[in-house]
Amino acid sequence: MGVVMTKKLSKVIFYLILIVSLFSIVIMKIFDFSYEYKLYKDNKNAIKEEYLEKQKLNLKIEVDKAISLIEYNYNKKEEFLNKSLKQKTYEGYNLALNLYNKYKHTKSKKQILELINSALSGIQFYDGYGYYFLIDFDGKVVFHGLNNEYNNSYKLKNYKDQNGKLILNEILEVAKKQKEGFVNWKFISPVSKKEEDKKGYIKVLEPFNMVLISSDYTSRIEKQLQKEAIDRIKNLSMFEDGYIFLLNYDGKVLADRYREDSEGKNYKTIKSIYEKSILNQIVQRLKNKNEDFLTYKWYKNKSKEKIEKLTYIKKFEKWNWIIGTGVYLDKMNALIEKQKEVLKTKTLYKLGYSLIVFFILFAFIIILTRKIFKDLDSSFLLFLDFFKHANTNNETINTDKINFLEFKELAIQANKMIKTKIQNEKELETKNKEVLINLSLLNEYKKAVDVSAIVSKTDPKGIITFANEKFCKISGYSRQELLGSKHNLVKHPDTKKEVYKDLWKTILDKRVWKGVLKNRAKNGNAYYVKSTIVPILDVDGKIKEFIAIRYDISDLISQEKRIRLQTTDILTGLSNRQKLLEDLDSYEHLILSVFNIQRFKEVNEYYGFEVGDKLLIEVAKLLNNMIHHKYLNLYKLQGDEFAILLTSNDMNLQEFKTLCQRIIDDVRRYEFNIDNNKIEVDFIAGISSERNYFINAEMAKNHAKIENKEIIVFDENRGIKNNLIENITWTKKLKNAIEDDRLVVFAQPIISNKNDKIEKYECLVRMIDTNGNVISPFHFLHVAKKAKLYNKLTQIMINKSFKYFSDKDEEFSINFTIEDILNKQTVQLLEDNLSKYKSISQRVILEIVEEEGIENYQEISDFIEKMKSLGCKIAIDDFGTGYSNFEYLMKLNVDIVKIDGSMIRYINQDLNAKIVTELIVSFTKKLNIKTVAEYVHSKEIHEIIKDMGIDYSQGFYLGEPKYIE
């Protein structure tokens, strides 16, 4: 049976080689003939390409000539229109002026104007497109040559064309500046009844101080020039009986020398389907191109035979035209046919020669292959026997019995395969043992995770399929309640939707999500978990389920909240207001005094916040050294205030007051030296020994400030009428300063954080007293509001700021309160200045300062929109404290947010201030609102706010406010 198989295989190989050899010879000859055919094709293509390139160049030259002719006519449009319009306006002007000179001594101006009206209003020219009309400088149409309904009316004063242009405004602007000139606009055409481009020439009629206008529609002159161009194109002569044809973008045939019956028609209306398809192809080819070549068959001259034709087409976009010309390819095709005949003769000769060579090679191959295959039978039988028994006894091949090198190498590889098979069987047995061990370890790991963490699994839709005991315990739900439910069973309403949206987006993208979630147990209690959610994928990479591993961090969250309520002042290290409130609740029979540093704001303004902070630290140290009583506690309150609390009855009220007076006196005598600046500190104090200690002591302190006394012990019967004296004094000073023009503008630079250059200034009000001293607005702004003088201050700021910055390049800002916005006189003054200094509106920033919540939202919003339409920018001042909130930014269309200095000042120490500031920056960037950091008092603060992405900086570190003249 083996011998029979060997003979059959040999025959198969023998015949296979014969066939392959025969096939190889045939293929060689095919390649030979193919090569000859390729040479023919290359020659044919070379002839064709050379001919076509030459013709394409000629066609482009002819079309460019035609376009140059059309371009010439197009360029005549403006010159022709300008000359004609100016001539018409001067004709009307001379007619009107002659009437005036003739009757100026015998008739009134009104009568002469009626004569001019009668003479000019009936004149129409340019085929009814052109006419005269006369307007005064208030925008009143005296007469209109086309439409009488405009006569003696202001109906066109606010007329805007499609581009939003106020037509009369531009006409009057040219009239005021130049007395005469050209103006472009759009107006309704008397023919199309639609707005079209229009141009006019205006000239001031001096005796009446009115403006005379004549105008024409550009479409009219274009049509005239287009007709002239078409007529000239028709008469152009071309090489080889060629001609130029014209279409518009819609497919209308404008010119075709040999198809005059098609001129003026759209190709869609042409009866010949073939002609229609070719014209459609031409139009479609230039939909998205400027020029193109195309080939098609067309009638040569007026014959009925269609011949292949090369055509070049190009757009003339100014008139929406397609210009084209072509050349017939019958000469080129004749040259190609001649080459084809030469190839046929050469191929027949080579075919005879190839047959002789073929039979000689074929005989040689038969003799050679029969000898070789006799030696292969033994090798095939050896390998056949090996493969029959390879899976059962793992025996190898004896390579000494093989003569051929290739078969010997094959035997060596087969023997290696047997050895590898034996080794793999041993390794497989070892791996099976390791898998059993790993499964056991995996179960132990699962037990460890279940004991230490909250574990659950869900299907891809979020349905819980597994919940361990710790999940049941922390949530308060049984396993039966959890399984089959979704995780929103424990969702806490405080957790924002965006958190879950991000969670699902992450895990559905087959990524691990990590984060902290606030959940709600069955009994309503909240708990916090640090969660890791992992998508589990099947072998196809699809999500099979989700595993969530959580750890209870509720205690950490509680601890964090307690840390937030820490009771130490960051700057001085003293107990803070929170600690004071706790101590007031913890003791009885107390006496409290609250101290305030007078005029401390002036220290910040004139020396900077860094000096102010250092002064507070030194004051705290001094007070701490003065207090030696074990029942006296010292506190640092907000801003520039301190407090002393007596927590026992070892000292009566009078003794405590004496102690406070001594402290005030000692501090006043002490000379503080801060950065080589000698600064004196004056305290005022309020004392209370009754319940509501803090409120009562604050009231006493405020009364002391109003009454200019150092100490007041709280007295519920004490009136506050004495504070009127101070208000009257400052009111008088303020009125005198207004009358004497002693209210001036100081400008503080605002620096760009991108290039560290000054790009803006904030304008700040200051008073110069009779001795030449600069007075801070802290002393008189509140008085101005009470005395109804605040709007006057704002009006002075507007006039002086606009005048100074009118010839500058930088932007500048002015503070506007809600009271200013609601004051019609102030707003009108602002609009008048914007009109007076026309180039300044793009550089004006109005900073809205609200000292109480905004209630007049609609009026404020209307003011903002009106100012923005005039080119101004809108800023919100002191954002982040007080009444400022994100609702303002969403309701009001503002450009800039100025972040309050109380947060910027301690941003390097106060984590909460930094977090809130980062939130403001992130929120404003999403709304495309610029940000300014106020009170930047040090290099460290400046670097921090730059890193946070705040756009601008303002503060004493970068530049102090300076007087501008």
Sequence and secondary structure as in RCSB ss.txt:
>XXXX:A:sequence
MGVVMTKKLSKVIFYLILIVSLFSIVIMKIFDFSYEYKLYKDNKNAIKEEYLEKQKLNLKIEVDKAISLIEYNYN
KKEEFLNKSLKQKTYEGYNLALNLYNKYKHTKSKKQILELINSALSGIQFYDGYGYYFLIDFDGKVVFHGLNNEY
NNSYKLKNYKDQNGKLILNEILEVAKKQKEGFVNWKFISPVSKKEEDKKGYIKVLEPFNMVLISSDYTSRIEKQL
QKEAIDRIKNLSMFEDGYIFLLNYDGKVLADRYREDSEGKNYKTIKSIYEKSILNQIVQRLKNKNEDFLTYKWYK
NKSKEKIEKLTYIKKFEKWNWIIGTGVYLDKMNALIEKQKEVLKTKTLYKLGYSLIVFFILFAFIIILTRKIFKD
LDSSFLLFLDFFKHANTNNETINTDKINFLEFKELAIQANKMIKTKIQNEKELETKNKEVLINLSLLNEYKKAVD
VSAIVSKTDPKGIITFANEKFCKISGYSRQELLGSKHNLVKHPDTKKEVYKDLWKTILDKRVWKGVLKNRAKNGN
AYYVKSTIVPILDVDGKIKEFIAIRYDISDLISQEKRIRLQTTDILTGLSNRQKLLEDLDSYEHLILSVFNIQRF
KEVNEYYGFEVGDKLLIEVAKLLNNMIHHKYLNLYKLQGDEFAILLTSNDMNLQEFKTLCQRIIDDVRRYEFNID
NNKIEVDFIAGISSERNYFINAEMAKNHAKIENKEIIVFDENRGIKNNLIENITWTKKLKNAIEDDRLVVFAQPI
ISNKNDKIEKYECLVRMIDTNGNVISPFHFLHVAKKAKLYNKLTQIMINKSFKYFSDKDEEFSINFTIEDILNKQ
TVQLLEDNLSKYKSISQRVILEIVEEEGIENYQEISDFIEKMKSLGCKIAIDDFGTGYSNFEYLMKLNVDIVKID
GSMIRYINQDLNAKIVTELIVSFTKKLNIKTVAEYVHSKEIHEIIKDMGIDYSQGFYLGEPKYIE
>XXXX:A:secstr
 HHHHHHHHHHHHHHHHHHHHHHHHHHHHHHHHHHHHHHHHHHHHHHHHHHHHHHHHHHHHHHHHHHHHHHHHHH
HHHHHHHHHHHHHHHHHHHHHHHHHHHHTTTS HHHHHHHHHHHHTT EETTTTEEEEEEETTS EEEESS GGG
TTB TTTT B TT  BHHHHHHHHHHHHSEEEEEEEEE TTTSSEEEEEEEEEEEGGGTEEEEEEEEHHHHHHHH
HHHHHHHHHT   GGG   EEEETT BEEE TT GGGTTSBGGG S HHHHHHHHHHHHHTSS SEEEEEEEEE 
TT S EEEEEEEEEEETTTTEEEEEEEE HHHHHHHHHHHHHHHHHHHHHHHHHHHHHHHHHHHHHHHHHHHHHT
THHHHHHHHHHHHHHHHH     GGG  SHHHHHHHHHHHHHHHHHHHHHHHHHHHHHHHHHHHHHHHHHHHHHH
HHSEEEEE TT BEEEE HHHHHHH   HHHHTTSBGGGGB TTS HHHHHHHHHHHHTT  EEEEEEEE TTS 
EEEEEEEEEEEE TTS EEEEEEEEEE HHHHHHHHHHHT  B TTT SB HHHHHHHHHH SS EEEEEEETTH
HHHHHHH HHHHHHHHHHHHHHHHHH   TTEEEEE STTEEEEEE SSSS HHHHHHHHHHHHHHHHH  EEET
TEEE   EEEEEE SSSHHHHHHHHHHHHHHHT SEEE  TT   TTHHHHHHHHHHHHHHHHHTT EEEEEEEE
EETTT  EEEEEEEEEEE TTS EE GGGTHHHHHHTT HHHHHHHHHHHHHHHHTT  SEEEEEEEHHHHH HH
HHHHHHHHHHHSGGGGGGEEEEEE SS    HHHHHHHHHHHHHTT EEEEEEETSTT  HHHHHHS  SEEEE 
HHHHTTTTT HHHHHHHHHHHHHHHHTT EEEE    SHHHHHHHHHTT SEE STTT   EEE 
